[in-house]
């Protein structure tokens, strides 16, 4: 089970989300716990040469808060499930993803595009 966004997703989220919401970081391409936000405040964008903020599933769910419903769908009689997210109060449902974090990522990007992301 994927528990944090991949590097490309992290880079996109860094354009959308406050950096202090990141609870992980990539150091030279490898995910690590604990984004060093205090160091970012001290050294600014120059620190992003070594550290790239990254978000875990828990942090993305916290950003989405109570504005979503998660759908888990079983595929036939296998043990494989897909996940999609429905947004409350607006008409949008993500595609089905094998990983819940990918559905969270899609929902955050879409809410940002619609100017509906509340931070």
C-alpha positions, -999 to 999 in steps of 0.1 A, spaced: 0 0 0 14 34 -10 15 56 21 30 88 6 29 107 -28 55 100 -54 80 126 -64 61 140 -93 29 143 -72 50 159 -44 63 186 -67 28 194 -79 14 196 -44 43 219 -34 29 244 -58 -6 241 -43 -3 234 -6 14 253 23 48 237 28 42 234 65 14 209 57 41 184 44 49 158 70 76 140 49 103 150 25 124 136 -3 161 139 2 179 133 -30 150 113 -44 144 91 -13 113 96 9 120 104 46 98 112 75 96 148 87 99 177 63 122 202 78 99 232 77 119 252 103 150 249 81 130 260 51 119 291 70 155 298 78 172 291 45 143 297 20 141 281 -14 178 272 -14 171 243 10 148 228 -17 179 219 -36 184 191 -11 149 186 4 116 184 -14 84 184 6 63 153 5 28 144 19 16 112 35 -18 98 31 -27 110 66 -17 145 59 -37 146 26 -68 132 44 -64 159 70 -63 186 43 -95 172 28 -110 169 62 -148 162 64 -155 174 28 -152 140 12 -166 105 11 -143 76 3 -157 48 -19 -139 14 -18 -149 -9 -46 -139 -46 -48 -129 -60 -82 -149 -91 -89 -140 -119 -64 -103 -109 -61 -87 -92 -31 -81 -61 -52 -99 -29 -44 -101 5 -60 -107 39 -43 -125 70 -54 -134 101 -35 -167 121 -38 -166 157 -27 -195 169 -5 -211 202 -17 -198 201 -53 -203 177 -82 -170 159 -85 -159 123 -81 -123 112 -87 -114 84 -111 -110 50 -94 -74 44 -82 -57 13 -68 -42 35 -41 -63 58 -19 -35 84 -18 -37 88 -56 -75 96 -53 -66 121 -25 -40 137 -48 -65 139 -77 -91 155 -54 -68 181 -41 -56 191 -76 -92 193 -88 -103 214 -59 -74 237 -64 -84 241 -101 -120 249 -91 -108 273 -64 -126 252 -38 -96 240 -18 -100 253 17 -67 254 37 
